[in-house]
Amino acid sequence: MASAVRSSIQQAKHDFSGAYNRKWPHAYFRAHLALDYIIPDRAKPIFERIFADYRRVRKKTRLKIIDVGCSYGVNAALLRADLDLDDLYAAYLGSSGALARRHEIEHRDFFRNRGLRDDLQFVGVDPSFRAVRYARNQGLLDAGIETNLEARDLTVTERCALADADIIISTGCVGYATERTFVRVYNASAASRPWVVAFAMHPFSYDDISAAVRCFGLETRLVDRFRQRQRRFSTPTERQAILTAMAELGIEDHLERTTGYVYASCYISAPPGEVPYGRVLRSASGETSCD
């Protein structure tokens, strides 16, 4: 993505940062519900399908999942328990919701009583340290990396926490996190050759991340039928900025123009021959620098 386009989108894009790093997640869920933020819910069945494919290909049952941009462990909650996003919105924000009160024991019991599955181990990566700690305290994450990997490399301890990963996922951080973050995360677990499954909100490009993981021997596939709603546009200004950027980048915008929602494309990176669907992405030049 051209730097000028990236800058204009970052300026117009809705800013959720005020709700991302509080001790309790209520403000986070309130801000996201206001825009019908739905991508974790829409991504859940796709992740489950890809997890099943991975188990078949690699002949594994217990999986270690790295969630880049994990925030309060929403993906872990949805994938490890019999919950959907509406359940979480109601639990946190309803007047009699099970998580409406700020009581640590009640929050921990809520998730434990829903039978968190133990065949999925989650490690979260996010610079919002209070959000990561909340998710760890509730048992949603087995470990958390509480740092901005755009700014620094992993410590030895953090690398150990990411080692032996099976799949790296993300539903909302592309555009905030660049190839620098993904390279640092992947490098820590490269020995196990994990797959990478990421949803990138339009119009953020995935090209640099695709090129970066190609250096680890992965090919990236864009799966058009896995494209999903992310959330509603927050303002007319944001809508116009995103539609303008999509036009400049040649991204088809029929859904955004007609539904009032911004969408996210699904990208899957894996060793050649392991993923059966989608079309392989190629860089514009067809070449990648792996220095």
C-alpha positions as CSV (number, residue, x, y, z in Angstrom):
1,M,0.0,0.0,0.0
2,A,1.4,3.4,-1.0
3,S,2.5,5.4,2.1
4,A,0.2,8.3,1.2
5,V,-2.9,6.0,1.0
6,R,-1.9,4.2,4.3
7,S,-1.5,7.5,6.1
8,S,-4.9,8.8,4.9
9,I,-6.6,5.6,6.1
10,Q,-4.9,5.7,9.5
11,Q,-6.1,9.2,10.0
12,A,-9.7,8.5,9.0
13,K,-10.0,5.0,10.5
14,H,-12.1,4.8,13.7
15,D,-9.8,4.9,16.8
16,F,-10.6,2.2,19.4
17,S,-7.4,2.7,21.3
18,G,-9.1,4.3,24.3
19,A,-10.9,1.0,25.0
20,Y,-8.0,-1.4,24.4
21,N,-5.9,-1.2,27.5
22,R,-8.1,-1.1,30.6
23,K,-8.2,-3.5,33.5
24,W,-11.7,-4.7,32.5
25,P,-13.1,-5.2,29.0
26,H,-16.5,-3.5,29.3
27,A,-15.4,-0.3,27.5
28,Y,-13.9,-2.5,24.7
29,F,-17.1,-4.4,24.2
30,R,-19.2,-1.3,24.4
31,A,-17.2,0.5,21.7
32,H,-17.2,-2.5,19.4
33,L,-20.9,-3.3,19.8
34,A,-21.7,0.3,18.8
35,L,-20.3,-0.5,15.4
36,D,-21.5,-4.1,15.2
37,Y,-18.0,-5.4,15.3
38,I,-18.5,-8.9,14.2
39,I,-15.3,-10.3,12.6
40,P,-14.4,-12.7,15.5
41,D,-17.8,-14.3,15.2
42,R,-17.7,-14.6,11.4
43,A,-14.1,-15.9,11.6
44,K,-14.9,-18.6,14.1
45,P,-16.3,-21.3,11.8
46,I,-13.5,-20.6,9.3
47,F,-10.8,-21.0,11.9
48,E,-12.5,-24.2,13.0
49,R,-12.5,-25.5,9.5
50,I,-8.8,-24.6,9.0
51,F,-7.9,-26.2,12.4
52,A,-9.5,-29.4,11.1
53,D,-7.6,-29.2,7.9
54,Y,-4.4,-28.7,9.8
55,R,-5.1,-31.7,12.1
56,R,-5.6,-33.8,9.0
57,V,-2.5,-32.7,7.2
58,R,-0.2,-32.6,10.3
59,K,-1.8,-35.6,12.1
60,K,-2.1,-33.6,15.4
61,T,-5.0,-33.2,17.8
62,R,-3.8,-30.7,20.4
63,L,-2.9,-27.4,18.8
64,K,-1.0,-24.3,19.9
65,I,-2.5,-21.2,18.5
66,I,-0.8,-17.7,18.5
67,D,-3.3,-14.9,18.4
68,V,-1.6,-11.7,17.1
69,G,-3.6,-8.7,18.3
70,C,-5.4,-10.8,20.9
71,S,-6.8,-7.9,23.0
72,Y,-9.0,-9.4,25.8
73,G,-8.8,-13.0,24.4
74,V,-12.0,-12.8,22.4
75,N,-10.9,-15.3,19.7
76,A,-9.7,-17.7,22.5
77,A,-13.1,-17.4,24.3
78,L,-15.1,-18.1,21.1
79,L,-12.9,-20.9,19.9
80,R,-12.4,-22.7,23.2
81,A,-16.0,-22.4,24.6
82,D,-19.5,-22.8,23.3
83,L,-20.0,-19.0,23.0
84,D,-20.7,-16.6,20.2
85,L,-20.0,-12.9,20.2
86,D,-23.5,-12.0,21.1
87,D,-23.1,-14.1,24.2
88,L,-20.1,-12.0,25.2
89,Y,-21.8,-8.7,24.5
90,A,-24.8,-9.7,26.6
91,A,-22.6,-11.1,29.4
92,Y,-20.4,-7.9,29.7
93,L,-23.0,-5.2,28.8
94,G,-26.4,-6.6,29.8
95,S,-27.9,-5.1,33.0
96,S,-28.0,-8.6,34.5
97,G,-25.1,-10.0,32.5
98,A,-22.9,-12.6,34.1
99,L,-19.8,-10.5,33.5
100,A,-21.4,-7.0,34.2
101,R,-19.8,-6.8,37.6
102,R,-16.1,-6.4,37.9
103,H,-15.4,-9.4,40.1
104,E,-12.3,-11.5,39.1
105,I,-13.8,-14.8,40.5
106,E,-17.1,-14.4,38.7
107,H,-15.3,-13.7,35.4
108,R,-13.0,-16.7,35.8
109,D,-15.9,-19.0,36.8
110,F,-18.0,-17.8,33.8
111,F,-15.4,-19.2,31.3
112,R,-14.5,-22.2,33.4
113,N,-18.1,-23.3,33.6
114,R,-18.4,-23.2,29.9
115,G,-15.9,-26.0,29.6
116,L,-12.9,-24.4,28.0
117,R,-11.6,-27.0,25.6
118,D,-8.0,-28.1,26.4
119,D,-7.1,-29.3,22.9
120,L,-6.5,-25.7,21.9
121,Q,-3.7,-23.8,23.7
122,F,-3.7,-20.0,23.1
123,V,-0.8,-17.6,23.4
124,G,-1.7,-14.0,22.9
125,V,0.4,-11.2,21.4
126,D,-0.7,-7.6,22.0
127,P,0.8,-4.3,23.2
128,S,-2.3,-3.7,25.4
129,F,-0.8,-5.3,28.6
130,R,-3.9,-4.9,30.7
131,A,-6.0,-6.7,28.1
132,V,-3.5,-9.5,27.8
133,R,-3.3,-9.9,31.6
134,Y,-7.1,-10.0,31.8
135,A,-7.3,-12.8,29.3
136,R,-4.6,-14.8,31.1
137,N,-6.3,-14.3,34.5
138,Q,-9.5,-15.8,33.1
139,G,-7.7,-18.8,31.7
140,L,-8.4,-17.9,28.1
141,L,-4.7,-17.5,27.3
142,D,-2.0,-19.9,28.4
143,A,0.6,-17.2,28.0
144,G,0.8,-13.6,26.7
145,I,3.3,-11.4,25.0
146,E,2.6,-7.9,26.3
147,T,4.6,-5.7,24.0
148,N,4.6,-3.8,20.7
149,L,6.6,-6.0,18.3
150,E,6.7,-3.1,15.8
151,A,9.2,-1.5,18.1
152,R,11.4,-4.2,19.5
153,D,12.3,-7.9,19.1
154,L,11.2,-10.7,21.4
155,T,13.1,-11.6,24.5
156,V,14.4,-15.2,25.0
157,T,11.5,-15.9,27.4
158,E,8.9,-14.5,24.9
159,R,10.4,-16.6,22.1
160,C,10.1,-19.7,24.2
161,A,6.4,-19.0,24.8
162,L,5.8,-18.8,21.0
163,A,7.9,-21.9,20.1
164,D,6.3,-25.0,18.7
165,A,3.2,-23.1,17.4
166,D,0.8,-24.8,15.0
167,I,-1.2,-21.9,13.7
168,I,-0.8,-18.1,13.9
169,I,-4.1,-16.2,13.6
170,S,-5.3,-12.6,13.6
171,T,-8.7,-10.9,13.1
172,G,-8.1,-7.2,13.5
173,C,-4.5,-6.2,13.8
174,V,-3.3,-5.9,10.1
175,G,-2.8,-2.3,9.5
176,Y,-1.6,-1.7,13.1
177,A,0.8,-4.6,12.9
178,T,3.0,-4.9,9.9
179,E,5.4,-7.5,8.5
180,R,7.8,-6.6,11.3
181,T,5.5,-8.1,14.0
182,F,4.6,-11.1,11.9
183,V,8.3,-11.9,11.1
184,R,9.2,-11.7,14.7
185,V,6.4,-13.9,15.8
186,Y,7.0,-16.4,13.0
187,N,10.7,-16.5,13.5
188,A,10.2,-17.6,17.1
189,S,8.2,-20.6,16.0
190,A,9.6,-21.3,12.5
191,A,11.0,-24.7,13.5
192,S,7.4,-26.1,13.7
193,R,6.4,-24.4,10.4
194,P,3.1,-23.0,11.6
195,W,0.3,-21.9,9.3
196,V,-0.7,-18.2,9.3
197,V,-4.4,-17.3,9.0
198,A,-5.2,-13.6,9.0
199,F,-8.2,-11.4,8.2
200,A,-7.1,-8.0,6.9
201,M,-9.6,-5.3,6.9
202,H,-10.1,-3.4,3.6
203,P,-8.2,-1.6,2.2
204,F,-5.1,-2.7,4.2
205,S,-2.7,-4.6,2.0
206,Y,-1.4,-8.0,3.0
207,D,1.4,-8.0,0.4
208,D,4.3,-7.1,2.7
209,I,3.3,-9.8,5.2
210,S,2.9,-12.3,2.4
211,A,6.3,-11.4,1.1
212,A,7.8,-11.7,4.5
213,V,6.5,-15.2,5.3
214,R,7.5,-16.3,1.8
215,C,11.1,-16.0,3.2
216,F,10.2,-18.9,5.6
217,G,9.1,-21.1,2.7
218,L,5.4,-20.3,2.9
219,E,3.0,-19.6,0.1
220,T,0.0,-17.3,0.8
221,R,-3.4,-17.9,-0.6
222,L,-6.3,-15.4,-0.7
223,V,-9.5,-17.3,-0.1
224,D,-12.2,-15.1,-1.7
225,R,-15.1,-17.1,-0.3
226,F,-13.8,-16.6,3.3
227,R,-14.2,-12.8,3.1
228,Q,-16.2,-11.6,6.0
229,R,-17.9,-8.5,7.5
230,Q,-15.6,-6.7,10.0
231,R,-17.8,-3.9,11.3
232,R,-20.0,-0.9,10.2
233,F,-18.4,2.3,9.0
234,S,-18.1,4.7,12.0
235,T,-18.6,8.0,10.1
236,P,-19.3,9.2,6.6
237,T,-15.7,10.5,6.6
238,E,-14.3,7.1,7.3
239,R,-16.5,5.5,4.7
240,Q,-15.4,7.9,2.0
241,A,-11.7,7.5,2.9
242,I,-11.9,3.7,2.8
243,L,-13.8,3.7,-0.5
244,T,-11.4,6.1,-2.0
245,A,-8.4,4.1,-1.0
246,M,-10.0,0.9,-2.3
247,A,-10.6,2.5,-5.7
248,E,-7.0,3.8,-5.8
249,L,-5.7,0.3,-4.9
250,G,-8.0,-1.5,-7.3
251,I,-9.9,-3.4,-4.6
252,E,-13.5,-4.3,-5.5
253,D,-15.8,-2.4,-3.2
254,H,-19.4,-3.5,-4.1
255,L,-20.1,-4.9,-0.6
256,E,-18.8,-1.8,1.2
257,R,-20.8,0.5,-1.0
258,T,-24.1,-1.5,-0.6
259,T,-24.0,-2.8,2.9
260,G,-22.6,-0.1,5.1
261,Y,-20.0,-2.5,6.5
262,V,-16.3,-2.7,5.9
263,Y,-15.1,-6.2,5.0
264,A,-11.9,-8.2,5.7
265,S,-10.2,-10.6,3.3
266,C,-8.8,-14.0,4.5
267,Y,-5.2,-15.0,3.8
268,I,-3.7,-18.4,4.6
269,S,0.0,-19.0,4.5
270,A,1.4,-22.5,4.7
271,P,4.1,-24.7,3.2
272,P,3.3,-25.4,-0.5
273,G,0.8,-28.2,-1.0
274,E,-0.7,-28.1,2.5
275,V,-3.7,-25.8,1.9
276,P,-6.2,-27.0,-0.6
277,Y,-8.1,-23.8,-1.4
278,G,-7.7,-20.2,-2.5
279,R,-5.4,-18.7,-5.1
280,V,-1.7,-18.1,-4.5
281,L,-0.7,-14.5,-4.1
282,R,2.3,-13.2,-6.0
283,S,4.2,-10.0,-5.2
284,A,4.1,-7.3,-7.9
285,S,7.7,-8.0,-8.8
286,G,7.6,-11.7,-8.3
287,E,10.7,-11.4,-6.1
288,T,11.2,-11.1,-2.4
289,S,14.2,-9.8,-0.4
290,C,14.9,-12.1,2.6
291,D,18.0,-10.4,3.9
